[in-house]
Amino acid sequence: MTHGTPARHFDLLVHGGIVVDGTGLARRRADIGVRAGRVAEVGRLDGATADELIDARGMIVAPGIIDAHTHYDPQLTFEPYATSSPYHGVTTVVAGNCGFSLAPTRADDHDFTTRLFAKVEGMSPVALSGVAWDFETFPEYLDAREGRLGVNLACYIGHSSVRRFVMGPDASEREATEAEIDAMAAVVREAMEAGACGFSSSHAPTQLDGDNRPVPSRSSSIAELRALVAAAGESSAGSVSYLPQSAVNGIDEADKELLIELGLDSSLPIIIQGLGGRSKVDAPTAGWPDAKAFLEDAAARGAAVFSLLMTQPFDRPFTLAAGTSLYDGVPAWRSWFGLDPDARRAALDDPATRDAMREAVEHPNKDPELGSTLPPPHWDVVFVNAVTDPAHEKFLQRTVADIAAELGVAPADAMLDLAAAEDLATEFRWSSETAEWRDAVAECQTHPNLIVGVSDGGAHLDRQDGAEWSTTFLRTWVLERKVWSLEEGIRQMTQVPAALCAIPDRGTLLPGFWADMVIFDPDAIAIASKSVVHDFPGGDGRWSARPVGFAATIVNGVAIVRDGELTGALPGAVVRPVPERAAAT
């Protein structure tokens, strides 16, 4: 208490930290007082009292991190924290990306939707059995999450889900009629009015459903896509997340023009992936000069086009016994992985099978009509990660390409022979981090139209969901390589995605804003472990990345993580960008 001012009382007082408020302005030592879930004061709060006090001396206090690309909408029906994300300072997740949202889903389509998420997003069918189907429409899904969340949730409405809801099984077979497009547009409008953060869609040829057919959105015409994007734009809020047909192998000129027109049709930000790259396995800025020219053209014409950028490398362990989707774009390998384990082992002794597989990785499928076009990892970035036979320890941490050169065999034979000698239990690891990758990501990430992060949280649980991206970004690109100042690096993870996804009153620590915060020690933060845990329905395993150096993750003024452990509190909210709905919640 100073100068006769009465002592202030707060629900939460964060004392003595270095506040980096998310605006990009210089850091300062300050206290933060919270009332009713919002920041009440930032400054010197001497003499103030609080129901809860957090001593943040020696720590950075920043806005909660917003993850703009996740697939947590199924998980959040049975696990309210969207782990592993909040361990890494994430307080708001944006779900429903890539055209797949859990809602709307009719009661007789639960099996279809479950198998779709299991196939496309690498989720366990056993774990998905825990989904709480307490909704049918998109508004019902959002309403059913209220009061049951640890983190905040913003969610796109997905094109494939809308198609299936309106067209039933025909959604995977044909283009829609005008009447069906009108019905889908009405569903999108209803979702936007209820608080969807936008509309997501995909024409990416890598995406197949549980029956190995193209996902429903891939059967849509461009006219249908444009109609639904325009319907989303009528709300004047949110954004459009879209994977063009050419996204996987480098966005072509036709899709560039389409993206600009979608932005003009809707007046919403258009968010894509893969801008500037030849493919997912090449350096992410292989086509960066052309990409920059495209972004300049879009801006000059009044279209806001953004691209998500993975700032952490792919790091995916796998065995040939368990299988992997990394080779889905290689028909001979996809067929082999489709065999049961015993038949898979026996087939390796078949000369015809070996002949078909030997050079197939070097010549992946390019035709969407023939199945997935997902590019496989190159042999020089696939490593031997673990062996079961001590005689093979000489191969550990060496690439398949290196081993093949030593043995004088084709890389495919080097991998398959080693795996066959260990009953297919050899663990391999794809790591895309190379000197070229590091240089490319450092070059492009500071462009204002590229969005850092991209976790895919909630998906790919059999290998890596990227939930650790924020820790990696802070440790690698901000604190060590200093591509960003701390102030600007934090703004990229907080204020920027909040603005892009129309998330109101979040992303900065200013009076009146919701009190989403992360408190961390900049000298200590790092990835501590990556391991398989068995904490989902049915006991199925999933990868979990845990950090060190984070003192607290706070959502709406309540800590959900303290010193690396969940608190059990459920202060999360459904984030609704439409102003009148946001004000009512």
Stockholm file with secondary structure:
# STOCKHOLM 1.0

chainA/1-585         MTHGTPARHFDLLVHGGIVVDGTGLARRRADIGVRAGRVAEVGRLDGATADELIDARGMIVAPGIIDAHTHYDPQLTFEPYATSSPYHGVTTVVAGNCGFSLAPTRADDHDFTTRLFAKVEGMSPVALSGVAWDFETFPEYLDAREGRLGVNLACYIGHSSVRRFVMGPDASEREATEAEIDAMAAVVREAMEAGACGFSSSHAPTQLDGDNRPVPSRSSSIAELRALVAAAGESSAGSVSYLPQSAVNGIDEADKELLIELGLDSSLPIIIQGLGGRSKVDAPTAGWPDAKAFLEDAAARGAAVFSLLMTQPFDRPFTLAAGTSLYDGVPAWRSWFGLDPDARRAALDDPATRDAMREAVEHPNKDPELGSTLPPPHWDVVFVNAVTDPAHEKFLQRTVADIAAELGVAPADAMLDLAAAEDLATEFRWSSETAEWRDAVAECQTHPNLIVGVSDGGAHLDRQDGAEWSTTFLRTWVLERKVWSLEEGIRQMTQVPAALCAIPDRGTLLPGFWADMVIFDPDAIAIASKSVVHDFPGGDGRWSARPVGFAATIVNGVAIVRDGELTGALPGAVVRPVPERAAAT
#=GR chainA/1-585 SS CCTTCCCCEEEEEEEEEEECCSSSCCCEEEEEEEETTEEEEEECCTTCEEEEEEECTTSEEEECEEESSBCCTTGGGTCTTCTTGGGGTEEEEEECGGGCCSCSCCGGGHHHHHHHHHHHSCCCHHHHTTCCCCCSSHHHHHHHHTTSCSSEEEECEEHHHHHHHHHGGGGGTSCCCHHHHHHHHHHHHHHHHHTCCEEEEECCTTCBCTTSSBCGGGGCCHHHHHHHHHHHHTTCCSEEEEECTTSTTCCCHHHHHHHHHHHHHHCSCEEEECTTCSSTTSCTTTTHHHHHHHHHHHHHHTCCEEEEEECSCCEEEEETTTCCSTTTTSHHHHHHHTSCHHHHHHHTTCHHHHHHHHTTTTSCCCCGGGSCCCCCCCGGGEEEEECSSGGGGGGTTCBHHHHHHHHTSCHHHHHHHHHHHTTTCCEEEEECCCHHHHHHHHHHTTSTTEEEECCCBTSCTTTCCCTTHHHHIIIIIIIISCSSCHHHHHHHHTHHHHHHTTCTTCSSCCTTSBCCEEEECTTTCEEEEEEEECCSGGGCCEEEEEEESEEEEEETTEEEEETTEECCCCCCCBCCCSHHHHHHC
#=GC SS_cons         CCTTCCCCEEEEEEEEEEECCSSSCCCEEEEEEEETTEEEEEECCTTCEEEEEEECTTSEEEECEEESSBCCTTGGGTCTTCTTGGGGTEEEEEECGGGCCSCSCCGGGHHHHHHHHHHHSCCCHHHHTTCCCCCSSHHHHHHHHTTSCSSEEEECEEHHHHHHHHHGGGGGTSCCCHHHHHHHHHHHHHHHHHTCCEEEEECCTTCBCTTSSBCGGGGCCHHHHHHHHHHHHTTCCSEEEEECTTSTTCCCHHHHHHHHHHHHHHCSCEEEECTTCSSTTSCTTTTHHHHHHHHHHHHHHTCCEEEEEECSCCEEEEETTTCCSTTTTSHHHHHHHTSCHHHHHHHTTCHHHHHHHHTTTTSCCCCGGGSCCCCCCCGGGEEEEECSSGGGGGGTTCBHHHHHHHHTSCHHHHHHHHHHHTTTCCEEEEECCCHHHHHHHHHHTTSTTEEEECCCBTSCTTTCCCTTHHHHIIIIIIIISCSSCHHHHHHHHTHHHHHHTTCTTCSSCCTTSBCCEEEECTTTCEEEEEEEECCSGGGCCEEEEEEESEEEEEETTEEEEETTEECCCCCCCBCCCSHHHHHHC
//
